[in-house]
Every structure is written in structure tokens, then in C-alpha cells.
Amino acid sequence: MATQIKAIPTLYGKEARRFRDMADEVERRYAMRPPKDRTKDSDYIAMRTILERSNIKY
């Protein structure tokens, strides 16, 4: 027995423009943020420590 496929909701008019404006704003804010220094991240430091202790070349 086949499963019924649900309709995909589609935005029109004001809702579509509002969604697009919100998406563009998020993209602009992401592009303007300062780059993050990964070497100061605690997960990165832990990974480096593990690799140094295990003598794995990276």
C-alpha cells in the first residue's frame, strides 16, 4: 500500500517577500561577522593535546 505524499507548502506574495528579506538579512549578518580563531577553541585545544600525546602526525 502506498503512502500518500503531502503537499509542500509554498509562500506567495507578502509572505514570500518577507521570508526572502529575512533570509537576506541573516546572510548579510553572517558575512559581516568577524572570523573566529579556531586555535583558541576548547575542542581544538583538546584535539591537539590528544594528537600530541598519541604521536600522530598531523
Secondary structure, DSSP 8 states (H G I E B T S, - for coil): ------------HHHHHHHHHHHHHHHHHHHHS----GGGSHHHHHHHHHHHHHT---
